[in-house]
Amino acid sequence: MVDAPIVLSDVNYADVVVVGRVSEYNIIETDPAGRPTWNYARFVVDIDEVLVGSVPDRISVTWDNSTFELPLEMSAGPFLIALRLPSSATPPLRGPSATVLPNRDPDLLAVLQAPCADPFIFEQSSEEARSIRELIAAQR
C-alpha cells in the first residue's frame, strides 16, 4: 500500500470540525481472520471548540483506517479533528489503490480520511491545524 499525500482542502468534505481531547479509545476487531486493516476504532471526543457544525460537548466517533493499521493507543491531545456523517460523501481516492468499506457504525460521526491518505486528526498546535483553521475562516 502507498500512502498518498493528504489534501487539506478536503476539509470541505467535513460535516463537523472540532478541537477536543480523546478518551476511551478502543480498536474494534471485526475480522475473524485477524487482519488488522479490517478493524476500526471508536473513541470519545470531549469538545473544547467547534469550528464547523453543531455537536454536543462530548461525542463518540469512529475511525475506519481501512488502508493502514490503526495505532494501538492514542494520546489525549488536544486534537483538531474533522468528521463526516456516515451518509456524506468521502474525499476522492488519492492513491493507487484502497479498500473502502461501508461505515461500521452508521449512528456515529466518522473521522474524515481520503482513501490511502492520512486522517484529519492533527495536534491542535500543528501547522496542519493552523492551515485548516485558515481554510475554514476563508469559507465564512
N, CA, C and O atoms as CSV, one atom per row, in Angstrom:
chain,resi,resn,atom,element,x,y,z
A,1,MET,N,N,0.832,-1.183,0.000
A,1,MET,CA,C,0.000,0.000,0.000
A,1,MET,C,C,0.878,1.248,0.000
A,1,MET,O,O,1.942,1.276,0.617
A,2,VAL,N,N,0.419,2.261,-0.691
A,2,VAL,CA,C,1.166,3.502,-0.787
A,2,VAL,C,C,0.376,4.592,-0.075
A,2,VAL,O,O,-0.824,4.755,-0.299
A,3,ASP,N,N,1.060,5.329,0.776
A,3,ASP,CA,C,0.446,6.435,1.494
A,3,ASP,C,C,0.395,7.641,0.570
A,3,ASP,O,O,1.433,8.120,0.113
A,4,ALA,N,N,-0.799,8.133,0.292
A,4,ALA,CA,C,-0.975,9.298,-0.571
A,4,ALA,C,C,-0.892,10.565,0.275
A,4,ALA,O,O,-1.212,10.535,1.463
A,5,PRO,N,N,-0.469,11.670,-0.318
A,5,PRO,CA,C,-0.413,12.908,0.454
A,5,PRO,C,C,-1.816,13.383,0.833
A,5,PRO,O,O,-2.771,13.234,0.071
A,6,ILE,N,N,-1.909,13.948,2.012
A,6,ILE,CA,C,-3.186,14.499,2.455
A,6,ILE,C,C,-3.405,15.839,1.758
A,6,ILE,O,O,-2.465,16.606,1.554
A,7,VAL,N,N,-4.644,16.106,1.399
A,7,VAL,CA,C,-5.017,17.361,0.769
A,7,VAL,C,C,-5.897,18.101,1.774
A,7,VAL,O,O,-7.053,17.739,1.992
A,8,LEU,N,N,-5.330,19.145,2.381
A,8,LEU,CA,C,-6.043,19.812,3.482
A,8,LEU,C,C,-7.365,20.432,3.046
A,8,LEU,O,O,-8.271,20.578,3.866
A,9,SER,N,N,-7.494,20.798,1.783
A,9,SER,CA,C,-8.771,21.365,1.332
A,9,SER,C,C,-9.890,20.321,1.345
A,9,SER,O,O,-11.060,20.676,1.198
A,10,ASP,N,N,-9.550,19.043,1.518
A,10,ASP,CA,C,-10.583,18.015,1.698
A,10,ASP,C,C,-11.404,18.261,2.959
A,10,ASP,O,O,-12.440,17.623,3.153
A,11,VAL,N,N,-10.959,19.172,3.814
A,11,VAL,CA,C,-11.750,19.511,4.997
A,11,VAL,C,C,-13.142,19.990,4.584
A,11,VAL,O,O,-14.069,19.967,5.394
A,12,ASN,N,N,-13.294,20.420,3.341
A,12,ASN,CA,C,-14.608,20.831,2.839
A,12,ASN,C,C,-15.599,19.672,2.806
A,12,ASN,O,O,-16.805,19.904,2.711
A,13,TYR,N,N,-15.121,18.434,2.882
A,13,TYR,CA,C,-15.996,17.268,2.954
A,13,TYR,C,C,-16.500,17.020,4.378
A,13,TYR,O,O,-17.368,16.173,4.587
A,14,ALA,N,N,-15.970,17.742,5.343
A,14,ALA,CA,C,-16.333,17.528,6.748
A,14,ALA,C,C,-17.684,18.154,7.063
A,14,ALA,O,O,-18.001,19.248,6.594
A,15,ASP,N,N,-18.470,17.451,7.858
A,15,ASP,CA,C,-19.718,17.989,8.380
A,15,ASP,C,C,-19.488,18.672,9.719
A,15,ASP,O,O,-20.244,19.557,10.118
A,16,VAL,N,N,-18.426,18.246,10.411
A,16,VAL,CA,C,-18.093,18.769,11.731
A,16,VAL,C,C,-16.578,18.859,11.831
A,16,VAL,O,O,-15.869,17.941,11.420
A,17,VAL,N,N,-16.082,19.961,12.377
A,17,VAL,CA,C,-14.660,20.101,12.695
A,17,VAL,C,C,-14.582,20.630,14.124
A,17,VAL,O,O,-15.176,21.656,14.456
A,18,VAL,N,N,-13.838,19.912,14.959
A,18,VAL,CA,C,-13.766,20.263,16.377
A,18,VAL,C,C,-12.322,20.244,16.858
A,18,VAL,O,O,-11.438,19.677,16.216
A,19,VAL,N,N,-12.114,20.869,17.991
A,19,VAL,CA,C,-10.883,20.710,18.754
A,19,VAL,C,C,-11.308,20.079,20.063
A,19,VAL,O,O,-12.227,20.557,20.728
A,20,GLY,N,N,-10.631,18.999,20.427
A,20,GLY,CA,C,-11.018,18.326,21.663
A,20,GLY,C,C,-10.011,17.287,22.085
A,20,GLY,O,O,-8.989,17.067,21.434
A,21,ARG,N,N,-10.334,16.654,23.202
A,21,ARG,CA,C,-9.459,15.646,23.803
A,21,ARG,C,C,-10.079,14.267,23.640
A,21,ARG,O,O,-11.291,14.089,23.769
A,22,VAL,N,N,-9.222,13.301,23.355
A,22,VAL,CA,C,-9.648,11.929,23.081
A,22,VAL,C,C,-9.585,11.092,24.356
A,22,VAL,O,O,-8.642,11.192,25.141
A,23,SER,N,N,-10.608,10.271,24.538
A,23,SER,CA,C,-10.612,9.286,25.619
A,23,SER,C,C,-11.347,8.046,25.124
A,23,SER,O,O,-11.958,8.050,24.055
A,24,GLU,N,N,-11.274,6.990,25.921
A,24,GLU,CA,C,-11.975,5.743,25.640
A,24,GLU,C,C,-11.671,5.197,24.246
A,24,GLU,O,O,-12.562,4.676,23.576
A,25,TYR,N,N,-10.422,5.313,23.809
A,25,TYR,CA,C,-10.001,4.808,22.506
A,25,TYR,C,C,-9.959,3.282,22.541
A,25,TYR,O,O,-9.278,2.684,23.374
A,26,ASN,N,N,-10.699,2.667,21.622
A,26,ASN,CA,C,-10.747,1.207,21.535
A,26,ASN,C,C,-10.709,0.772,20.086
A,26,ASN,O,O,-11.361,1.369,19.229
A,27,ILE,N,N,-9.949,-0.262,19.819
A,27,ILE,CA,C,-9.961,-0.877,18.498
A,27,ILE,C,C,-11.019,-1.969,18.513
A,27,ILE,O,O,-11.023,-2.835,19.388
A,28,ILE,N,N,-11.906,-1.920,17.544
A,28,ILE,CA,C,-12.980,-2.890,17.426
A,28,ILE,C,C,-12.559,-3.901,16.357
A,28,ILE,O,O,-12.438,-3.564,15.179
A,29,GLU,N,N,-12.342,-5.129,16.782
A,29,GLU,CA,C,-11.896,-6.177,15.858
A,29,GLU,C,C,-13.103,-6.769,15.147
A,29,GLU,O,O,-14.049,-7.240,15.778
A,30,THR,N,N,-13.050,-6.735,13.819
A,30,THR,CA,C,-14.192,-7.186,13.028
A,30,THR,C,C,-13.871,-8.355,12.106
A,30,THR,O,O,-14.781,-8.961,11.541
A,31,ASP,N,N,-12.594,-8.680,11.947
A,31,ASP,CA,C,-12.220,-9.724,11.004
A,31,ASP,C,C,-11.831,-10.999,11.744
A,31,ASP,O,O,-10.845,-10.998,12.482
A,32,PRO,N,N,-12.576,-12.079,11.567
A,32,PRO,CA,C,-12.245,-13.314,12.266
A,32,PRO,C,C,-10.881,-13.893,11.872
A,32,PRO,O,O,-10.300,-14.683,12.616
A,33,ALA,N,N,-10.375,-13.495,10.698
A,33,ALA,CA,C,-9.065,-13.981,10.264
A,33,ALA,C,C,-7.928,-13.178,10.886
A,33,ALA,O,O,-6.759,-13.515,10.694
A,34,GLY,N,N,-8.251,-12.123,11.626
A,34,GLY,CA,C,-7.239,-11.352,12.340
A,34,GLY,C,C,-6.495,-10.327,11.511
A,34,GLY,O,O,-5.427,-9.878,11.929
A,35,ARG,N,N,-7.007,-9.937,10.357
A,35,ARG,CA,C,-6.348,-8.905,9.539
A,35,ARG,C,C,-6.594,-7.542,10.181
A,35,ARG,O,O,-7.736,-7.082,10.216
A,36,PRO,N,N,-5.543,-6.880,10.694
A,36,PRO,CA,C,-5.740,-5.633,11.438
A,36,PRO,C,C,-6.302,-4.490,10.607
A,36,PRO,O,O,-6.938,-3.596,11.165
A,37,THR,N,N,-6.093,-4.485,9.296
A,37,THR,CA,C,-6.608,-3.380,8.485
A,37,THR,C,C,-8.119,-3.451,8.305
A,37,THR,O,O,-8.710,-2.529,7.744
A,38,TRP,N,N,-8.762,-4.529,8.770
A,38,TRP,CA,C,-10.222,-4.612,8.703
A,38,TRP,C,C,-10.865,-4.108,9.983
A,38,TRP,O,O,-12.091,-4.019,10.057
A,39,ASN,N,N,-10.078,-3.778,10.982
A,39,ASN,CA,C,-10.599,-3.270,12.239
A,39,ASN,C,C,-10.924,-1.788,12.129
A,39,ASN,O,O,-10.521,-1.123,11.175
A,40,TYR,N,N,-11.645,-1.286,13.098
A,40,TYR,CA,C,-11.876,0.152,13.180
A,40,TYR,C,C,-11.768,0.573,14.635
A,40,TYR,O,O,-11.775,-0.263,15.539
A,41,ALA,N,N,-11.668,1.873,14.850
A,41,ALA,CA,C,-11.554,2.402,16.210
A,41,ALA,C,C,-12.810,3.190,16.552
A,41,ALA,O,O,-13.470,3.769,15.688
A,42,ARG,N,N,-13.112,3.188,17.836
A,42,ARG,CA,C,-14.193,4.022,18.372
A,42,ARG,C,C,-13.601,4.770,19.558
A,42,ARG,O,O,-12.904,4.181,20.385
A,43,PHE,N,N,-13.879,6.067,19.640
A,43,PHE,CA,C,-13.389,6.848,20.771
A,43,PHE,C,C,-14.309,8.016,21.055
A,43,PHE,O,O,-15.177,8.362,20.254
A,44,VAL,N,N,-14.098,8.612,22.209
A,44,VAL,CA,C,-14.883,9.760,22.662
A,44,VAL,C,C,-14.044,11.014,22.491
A,44,VAL,O,O,-12.837,11.001,22.737
A,45,VAL,N,N,-14.684,12.096,22.070
A,45,VAL,CA,C,-14.027,13.392,21.987
A,45,VAL,C,C,-14.764,14.350,22.917
A,45,VAL,O,O,-15.960,14.596,22.759
A,46,ASP,N,N,-14.028,14.886,23.889
A,46,ASP,CA,C,-14.551,15.953,24.746
A,46,ASP,C,C,-14.220,17.266,24.060
A,46,ASP,O,O,-13.051,17.623,23.911
A,47,ILE,N,N,-15.246,17.973,23.649
A,47,ILE,CA,C,-15.111,19.131,22.773
A,47,ILE,C,C,-14.685,20.376,23.548
A,47,ILE,O,O,-15.298,20.746,24.549
A,48,ASP,N,N,-13.613,21.017,23.056
A,48,ASP,CA,C,-13.180,22.315,23.569
A,48,ASP,C,C,-13.689,23.451,22.688
A,48,ASP,O,O,-14.000,24.540,23.171
A,49,GLU,N,N,-13.768,23.172,21.372
A,49,GLU,CA,C,-14.138,24.214,20.411
A,49,GLU,C,C,-14.760,23.556,19.185
A,49,GLU,O,O,-14.261,22.540,18.701
A,50,VAL,N,N,-15.848,24.136,18.684
A,50,VAL,CA,C,-16.486,23.663,17.459
A,50,VAL,C,C,-16.194,24.691,16.367
A,50,VAL,O,O,-16.557,25.860,16.491
A,51,LEU,N,N,-15.536,24.244,15.298
A,51,LEU,CA,C,-15.184,25.133,14.189
A,51,LEU,C,C,-16.188,25.058,13.046
A,51,LEU,O,O,-16.416,26.045,12.346
A,52,VAL,N,N,-16.789,23.883,12.858
A,52,VAL,CA,C,-17.791,23.670,11.812
A,52,VAL,C,C,-18.841,22.727,12.375
A,52,VAL,O,O,-18.516,21.747,13.046
A,53,GLY,N,N,-20.108,23.031,12.095
A,53,GLY,CA,C,-21.182,22.143,12.503
A,53,GLY,C,C,-21.672,22.413,13.912
A,53,GLY,O,O,-21.358,23.433,14.525
A,54,SER,N,N,-22.450,21.466,14.399
A,54,SER,CA,C,-23.035,21.588,15.724
A,54,SER,C,C,-23.030,20.205,16.377
A,54,SER,O,O,-23.601,19.254,15.843
A,55,VAL,N,N,-22.385,20.107,17.526
A,55,VAL,CA,C,-22.308,18.843,18.264
A,55,VAL,C,C,-22.379,19.139,19.757
A,55,VAL,O,O,-22.089,20.255,20.189
A,56,PRO,N,N,-22.770,18.129,20.550
A,56,PRO,CA,C,-22.739,18.311,21.999
A,56,PRO,C,C,-21.296,18.395,22.510
A,56,PRO,O,O,-20.349,18.264,21.735
A,57,ASP,N,N,-21.141,18.609,23.796
A,57,ASP,CA,C,-19.816,18.766,24.407
A,57,ASP,C,C,-18.995,17.485,24.424
A,57,ASP,O,O,-17.779,17.530,24.615
A,58,ARG,N,N,-19.647,16.348,24.227
A,58,ARG,CA,C,-18.961,15.043,24.263
A,58,ARG,C,C,-19.597,14.160,23.196
A,58,ARG,O,O,-20.811,13.959,23.191
A,59,ILE,N,N,-18.770,13.632,22.291
A,59,ILE,CA,C,-19.298,12.799,21.215
A,59,ILE,C,C,-18.470,11.518,21.074
A,59,ILE,O,O,-17.272,11.502,21.353
A,60,SER,N,N,-19.127,10.465,20.642
A,60,SER,CA,C,-18.448,9.230,20.258
A,60,SER,C,C,-18.296,9.247,18.748
A,60,SER,O,O,-19.215,9.627,18.023
A,61,VAL,N,N,-17.110,8.825,18.274
A,61,VAL,CA,C,-16.838,8.808,16.844
A,61,VAL,C,C,-16.168,7.495,16.465
A,61,VAL,O,O,-15.684,6.755,17.322
A,62,THR,N,N,-16.150,7.222,15.164
A,62,THR,CA,C,-15.436,6.057,14.659
A,62,THR,C,C,-14.326,6.505,13.728
A,62,THR,O,O,-14.361,7.597,13.161
A,63,TRP,N,N,-13.337,5.628,13.586
A,63,TRP,CA,C,-12.226,5.871,12.667
A,63,TRP,C,C,-11.957,4.555,11.959
A,63,TRP,O,O,-11.493,3.588,12.562
A,64,ASP,N,N,-12.257,4.538,10.669
A,64,ASP,CA,C,-12.033,3.363,9.848
A,64,ASP,C,C,-10.831,3.641,8.959
A,64,ASP,O,O,-10.966,4.183,7.862
A,65,ASN,N,N,-9.670,3.268,9.438
A,65,ASN,CA,C,-8.419,3.489,8.727
A,65,ASN,C,C,-8.135,2.246,7.885
A,65,ASN,O,O,-7.150,1.543,8.113
A,66,SER,N,N,-9.005,1.982,6.910
A,66,SER,CA,C,-9.023,0.684,6.239
A,66,SER,C,C,-7.770,0.379,5.424
A,66,SER,O,O,-7.478,-0.792,5.183
A,67,THR,N,N,-7.036,1.372,5.000
A,67,THR,CA,C,-5.841,1.124,4.202
A,67,THR,C,C,-4.640,0.771,5.064
A,67,THR,O,O,-3.760,0.026,4.634
A,68,PHE,N,N,-4.604,1.301,6.273
A,68,PHE,CA,C,-3.446,1.127,7.138
A,68,PHE,C,C,-3.887,0.630,8.510
A,68,PHE,O,O,-5.048,0.776,8.892
A,69,GLU,N,N,-2.964,0.051,9.233
A,69,GLU,CA,C,-3.260,-0.438,10.568
A,69,GLU,C,C,-3.480,0.730,11.528
A,69,GLU,O,O,-2.772,1.735,11.468
A,70,LEU,N,N,-4.450,0.591,12.396
A,70,LEU,CA,C,-4.739,1.616,13.400
A,70,LEU,C,C,-3.680,1.592,14.491
A,70,LEU,O,O,-3.111,0.537,14.770
A,71,PRO,N,N,-3.404,2.741,15.116
A,71,PRO,CA,C,-2.494,2.722,16.266
A,71,PRO,C,C,-3.147,1.984,17.429
A,71,PRO,O,O,-4.366,2.023,17.595
A,72,LEU,N,N,-2.331,1.315,18.224
A,72,LEU,CA,C,-2.855,0.580,19.368
A,72,LEU,C,C,-3.352,1.505,20.461
A,72,LEU,O,O,-4.262,1.157,21.213
A,73,GLU,N,N,-2.751,2.689,20.548
A,73,GLU,CA,C,-3.145,3.692,21.542
A,73,GLU,C,C,-3.220,5.046,20.868
A,73,GLU,O,O,-2.681,5.253,19.780
A,74,MET,N,N,-3.897,5.958,21.534
A,74,MET,CA,C,-3.983,7.321,21.038
A,74,MET,C,C,-3.867,8.258,22.233
A,74,MET,O,O,-4.549,8.080,23.242
A,75,SER,N,N,-3.001,9.254,22.110
A,75,SER,CA,C,-2.860,10.211,23.204
A,75,SER,C,C,-4.123,11.065,23.305
A,75,SER,O,O,-4.959,11.065,22.401
A,76,ALA,N,N,-4.247,11.780,24.399
A,76,ALA,CA,C,-5.445,12.572,24.650
A,76,ALA,C,C,-5.537,13.810,23.761
A,76,ALA,O,O,-6.630,14.306,23.488
A,77,GLY,N,N,-4.392,14.302,23.315
A,77,GLY,CA,C,-4.423,15.529,22.518
A,77,GLY,C,C,-4.224,16.737,23.382
A,77,GLY,O,O,-3.531,16.640,24.394
A,78,PRO,N,N,-4.782,17.853,23.049
A,78,PRO,CA,C,-5.950,18.066,22.202
A,78,PRO,C,C,-5.608,18.008,20.710
A,78,PRO,O,O,-4.495,18.315,20.283
A,79,PHE,N,N,-6.622,17.598,19.943
A,79,PHE,CA,C,-6.510,17.463,18.504
A,79,PHE,C,C,-7.560,18.307,17.805
A,79,PHE,O,O,-8.632,18.568,18.352
A,80,LEU,N,N,-7.240,18.732,16.588
A,80,LEU,CA,C,-8.240,19.233,15.660
A,80,LEU,C,C,-8.654,18.002,14.854
A,80,LEU,O,O,-7.813,17.329,14.258
A,81,ILE,N,N,-9.951,17.718,14.842
A,81,ILE,CA,C,-10.466,16.524,14.183
A,81,ILE,C,C,-11.605,16.926,13.253
A,81,ILE,O,O,-12.550,17.602,13.662
A,82,ALA,N,N,-11.502,16.502,11.996
A,82,ALA,CA,C,-12.593,16.712,11.044
A,82,ALA,C,C,-13.385,15.413,10.946
A,82,ALA,O,O,-12.815,14.324,10.882
A,83,LEU,N,N,-14.702,15.550,10.937
A,83,LEU,CA,C,-15.603,14.385,10.960
A,83,LEU,C,C,-16.662,14.529,9.881
A,83,LEU,O,O,-16.990,15.630,9.441
A,84,ARG,N,N,-17.180,13.395,9.475
A,84,ARG,CA,C,-18.261,13.429,8.495
A,84,ARG,C,C,-19.389,12.514,8.953
A,84,ARG,O,O,-19.174,11.554,9.693
A,85,LEU,N,N,-20.576,12.827,8.504
A,85,LEU,CA,C,-21.715,11.956,8.745
A,85,LEU,C,C,-21.562,10.705,7.886
A,85,LEU,O,O,-21.026,10.790,6.781
A,86,PRO,N,N,-22.009,9.568,8.352
A,86,PRO,CA,C,-21.868,8.342,7.561
A,86,PRO,C,C,-22.492,8.438,6.171
A,86,PRO,O,O,-22.050,7.756,5.247
A,87,SER,N,N,-23.504,9.270,6.017
A,87,SER,CA,C,-24.185,9.399,4.725
A,87,SER,C,C,-23.516,10.414,3.794
A,87,SER,O,O,-23.922,10.541,2.639
A,88,SER,N,N,-22.512,11.129,4.266
A,88,SER,CA,C,-21.855,12.155,3.465
A,88,SER,C,C,-20.836,11.556,2.507
A,88,SER,O,O,-20.368,10.433,2.694
A,89,ALA,N,N,-20.505,12.319,1.491
A,89,ALA,CA,C,-19.502,11.887,0.513
A,89,ALA,C,C,-18.119,11.825,1.156
A,89,ALA,O,O,-17.795,12.621,2.037
A,90,THR,N,N,-17.317,10.874,0.706
A,90,THR,CA,C,-15.933,10.795,1.164
A,90,THR,C,C,-15.050,11.511,0.160
A,90,THR,O,O,-15.415,11.627,-1.010
A,91,PRO,N,N,-13.889,11.997,0.598
A,91,PRO,CA,C,-12.958,12.605,-0.349
A,91,PRO,C,C,-12.525,11.581,-1.395
A,91,PRO,O,O,-12.639,10.377,-1.166
A,92,PRO,N,N,-12.031,12.047,-2.537
A,92,PRO,CA,C,-11.655,11.107,-3.605
A,92,PRO,C,C,-10.410,10.292,-3.263
A,92,PRO,O,O,-9.624,10.650,-2.386
A,93,LEU,N,N,-10.262,9.192,-3.981
A,93,LEU,CA,C,-9.098,8.333,-3.845
A,93,LEU,C,C,-7.849,9.126,-4.212
A,93,LEU,O,O,-7.782,9.700,-5.299
A,94,ARG,N,N,-6.875,9.164,-3.337
A,94,ARG,CA,C,-5.652,9.931,-3.566
A,94,ARG,C,C,-4.458,9.042,-3.908
A,94,ARG,O,O,-3.409,9.543,-4.315
A,95,GLY,N,N,-4.607,7.752,-3.749
A,95,GLY,CA,C,-3.512,6.832,-4.007
A,95,GLY,C,C,-3.881,5.837,-5.084
A,95,GLY,O,O,-4.980,5.905,-5.635
A,96,PRO,N,N,-2.980,4.907,-5.399
A,96,PRO,CA,C,-3.220,3.963,-6.481
A,96,PRO,C,C,-4.243,2.883,-6.163
A,96,PRO,O,O,-4.829,2.305,-7.079
A,97,SER,N,N,-4.466,2.603,-4.902
A,97,SER,CA,C,-5.439,1.575,-4.527
A,97,SER,C,C,-5.895,1.811,-3.104
A,97,SER,O,O,-5.217,2.475,-2.320
A,98,ALA,N,N,-7.044,1.264,-2.783
A,98,ALA,CA,C,-7.560,1.409,-1.417
A,98,ALA,C,C,-8.673,0.408,-1.193
A,98,ALA,O,O,-9.292,-0.087,-2.134
A,99,THR,N,N,-8.909,0.128,0.055
A,99,THR,CA,C,-10.077,-0.632,0.458
A,99,THR,C,C,-11.049,0.362,1.061
A,99,THR,O,O,-10.725,1.030,2.044
A,100,VAL,N,N,-12.217,0.467,0.493
A,100,VAL,CA,C,-13.219,1.386,1.017
A,100,VAL,C,C,-14.386,0.551,1.508
A,100,VAL,O,O,-15.102,-0.067,0.720
A,101,LEU,N,N,-14.567,0.540,2.818
A,101,LEU,CA,C,-15.615,-0.253,3.436
A,101,LEU,C,C,-16.767,0.644,3.870
A,101,LEU,O,O,-16.556,1.833,4.109
A,102,PRO,N,N,-17.967,0.113,3.976
A,102,PRO,CA,C,-19.067,0.934,4.487
A,102,PRO,C,C,-18.806,1.336,5.933
A,102,PRO,O,O,-18.039,0.685,6.642
A,103,ASN,N,N,-19.450,2.407,6.358
A,103,ASN,CA,C,-19.275,2.871,7.743
A,103,ASN,C,C,-19.666,1.760,8.695
A,103,ASN,O,O,-20.699,1.111,8.533
A,104,ARG,N,N,-18.813,1.554,9.697
A,104,ARG,CA,C,-19.010,0.448,10.632
A,104,ARG,C,C,-20.094,0.735,11.652
A,104,ARG,O,O,-20.741,-0.192,12.139
A,105,ASP,N,N,-20.304,1.992,11.983
A,105,ASP,CA,C,-21.340,2.363,12.944
A,105,ASP,C,C,-22.082,3.567,12.370
A,105,ASP,O,O,-21.682,4.708,12.602
A,106,PRO,N,N,-23.154,3.323,11.628
A,106,PRO,CA,C,-23.833,4.397,10.908
A,106,PRO,C,C,-24.510,5.444,11.785
A,106,PRO,O,O,-25.040,6.430,11.272
A,107,ASP,N,N,-24.499,5.241,13.114
A,107,ASP,CA,C,-25.108,6.225,14.008
A,107,ASP,C,C,-24.103,7.240,14.537
A,107,ASP,O,O,-24.484,8.191,15.220
A,108,LEU,N,N,-22.814,7.046,14.224
A,108,LEU,CA,C,-21.775,7.940,14.757
A,108,LEU,C,C,-21.061,8.686,13.647
A,108,LEU,O,O,-20.971,8.210,12.516
A,109,LEU,N,N,-20.551,9.866,13.986
A,109,LEU,CA,C,-19.678,10.592,13.068
A,109,LEU,C,C,-18.409,9.777,12.861
A,109,LEU,O,O,-17.987,9.036,13.749
A,110,ALA,N,N,-17.804,9.916,11.687
A,110,ALA,CA,C,-16.583,9.188,11.366
A,110,ALA,C,C,-15.467,10.181,11.046
A,110,ALA,O,O,-15.719,11.246,10.484
A,111,VAL,N,N,-14.244,9.830,11.404
A,111,VAL,CA,C,-13.088,10.668,11.100
A,111,VAL,C,C,-12.974,10.805,9.586
A,111,VAL,O,O,-13.062,9.818,8.855
A,112,LEU,N,N,-12.778,12.029,9.127
A,112,LEU,CA,C,-12.595,12.305,7.707
A,112,LEU,C,C,-11.236,11.795,7.269
A,112,LEU,O,O,-10.218,12.100,7.891
A,113,GLN,N,N,-11.223,11.015,6.193
A,113,GLN,CA,C,-9.973,10.473,5.684
A,113,GLN,C,C,-10.190,10.025,4.251
A,113,GLN,O,O,-11.046,9.184,3.977
A,114,ALA,N,N,-9.413,10.589,3.338
A,114,ALA,CA,C,-9.466,10.121,1.954
A,114,ALA,C,C,-8.810,8.748,1.886
A,114,ALA,O,O,-7.836,8.501,2.597
A,115,PRO,N,N,-9.315,7.856,1.055
A,115,PRO,CA,C,-8.672,6.550,0.919
A,115,PRO,C,C,-7.181,6.708,0.572
A,115,PRO,O,O,-6.818,7.493,-0.305
A,116,CYS,N,N,-6.354,5.974,1.253
A,116,CYS,CA,C,-4.889,5.951,1.085
A,116,CYS,C,C,-4.171,7.167,1.675
A,116,CYS,O,O,-2.947,7.253,1.579
A,117,ALA,N,N,-4.889,8.093,2.273
A,117,ALA,CA,C,-4.266,9.287,2.848
A,117,ALA,C,C,-4.399,9.256,4.370
A,117,ALA,O,O,-5.124,8.432,4.927
A,118,ASP,N,N,-3.694,10.158,5.021
A,118,ASP,CA,C,-3.753,10.254,6.479
A,118,ASP,C,C,-5.104,10.808,6.937
A,118,ASP,O,O,-5.785,11.487,6.168
A,119,PRO,N,N,-5.489,10.529,8.163
A,119,PRO,CA,C,-6.759,11.031,8.690
A,119,PRO,C,C,-6.664,12.505,9.080
A,119,PRO,O,O,-5.571,13.036,9.281
A,120,PHE,N,N,-7.793,13.140,9.180
A,120,PHE,CA,C,-7.869,14.527,9.635
A,120,PHE,C,C,-7.920,14.560,11.156
A,120,PHE,O,O,-8.920,14.954,11.757
A,121,ILE,N,N,-6.825,14.140,11.754
A,121,ILE,CA,C,-6.604,14.200,13.196
A,121,ILE,C,C,-5.237,14.851,13.374
A,121,ILE,O,O,-4.213,14.238,13.075
A,122,PHE,N,N,-5.218,16.093,13.861
A,122,PHE,CA,C,-3.965,16.843,13.973
A,122,PHE,C,C,-3.815,17.442,15.364
A,122,PHE,O,O,-4.789,17.916,15.948
A,123,GLU,N,N,-2.604,17.421,15.891
A,123,GLU,CA,C,-2.334,18.156,17.134
A,123,GLU,C,C,-2.847,19.581,16.935
A,123,GLU,O,O,-2.624,20.177,15.882
A,124,GLN,N,N,-3.526,20.125,17.929
A,124,GLN,CA,C,-4.157,21.442,17.754
A,124,GLN,C,C,-3.163,22.542,17.442
A,124,GLN,O,O,-3.538,23.546,16.836
A,125,SER,N,N,-1.900,22.388,17.837
A,125,SER,CA,C,-0.894,23.424,17.590
A,125,SER,C,C,-0.075,23.168,16.327
A,125,SER,O,O,0.892,23.885,16.069
A,126,SER,N,N,-0.442,22.163,15.538
A,126,SER,CA,C,0.330,21.810,14.347
A,126,SER,C,C,0.104,22.800,13.208
A,126,SER,O,O,-0.856,23.570,13.208
A,127,GLU,N,N,1.000,22.757,12.256
A,127,GLU,CA,C,0.876,23.586,11.059
A,127,GLU,C,C,-0.378,23.203,10.270
A,127,GLU,O,O,-1.058,24.070,9.721
A,128,GLU,N,N,-0.683,21.904,10.214
A,128,GLU,CA,C,-1.883,21.453,9.505
A,128,GLU,C,C,-3.146,22.013,10.154
A,128,GLU,O,O,-4.060,22.452,9.455
A,129,ALA,N,N,-3.204,22.001,11.479
A,129,ALA,CA,C,-4.375,22.548,12.178
A,129,ALA,C,C,-4.514,24.042,11.902
A,129,ALA,O,O,-5.620,24.538,11.685
A,130,ARG,N,N,-3.393,24.755,11.912
A,130,ARG,CA,C,-3.436,26.192,11.609
A,130,ARG,C,C,-3.957,26.415,10.187
A,130,ARG,O,O,-4.794,27.289,9.962
A,131,SER,N,N,-3.467,25.631,9.236
A,131,SER,CA,C,-3.912,25.765,7.845
A,131,SER,C,C,-5.398,25.448,7.694
A,131,SER,O,O,-6.104,26.119,6.941
A,132,ILE,N,N,-5.869,24.433,8.402
A,132,ILE,CA,C,-7.288,24.087,8.332
A,132,ILE,C,C,-8.137,25.207,8.908
A,132,ILE,O,O,-9.189,25.530,8.355
A,133,ARG,N,N,-7.702,25.802,10.005
A,133,ARG,CA,C,-8.430,26.956,10.565
A,133,ARG,C,C,-8.524,28.080,9.534
A,133,ARG,O,O,-9.569,28.718,9.401
A,134,GLU,N,N,-7.432,28.322,8.806
A,134,GLU,CA,C,-7.431,29.367,7.778
A,134,GLU,C,C,-8.398,29.024,6.641
A,134,GLU,O,O,-9.126,29.890,6.154
A,135,LEU,N,N,-8.399,27.761,6.225
A,135,LEU,CA,C,-9.324,27.333,5.162
A,135,LEU,C,C,-10.775,27.523,5.595
A,135,LEU,O,O,-11.603,27.994,4.814
A,136,ILE,N,N,-11.080,27.161,6.828
A,136,ILE,CA,C,-12.440,27.316,7.340
A,136,ILE,C,C,-12.815,28.792,7.434
A,136,ILE,O,O,-13.923,29.169,7.054
A,137,ALA,N,N,-11.912,29.628,7.932
A,137,ALA,CA,C,-12.184,31.070,8.041
A,137,ALA,C,C,-12.432,31.686,6.680
A,137,ALA,O,O,-13.270,32.578,6.550
A,138,ALA,N,N,-11.714,31.224,5.656
A,138,ALA,CA,C,-11.863,31.772,4.307
A,138,ALA,C,C,-13.234,31.406,3.709
A,138,ALA,O,O,-13.733,32.107,2.829
A,139,GLN,N,N,-13.830,30.320,4.184
A,139,GLN,CA,C,-15.147,29.882,3.694
A,139,GLN,C,C,-16.298,30.692,4.276
A,139,GLN,O,O,-17.406,30.677,3.739
A,140,ARG,N,N,-16.039,31.399,5.373
A,140,ARG,CA,C,-17.118,32.121,6.058
A,140,ARG,C,C,-17.358,33.465,5.475
A,140,ARG,O,O,-18.233,34.193,5.942
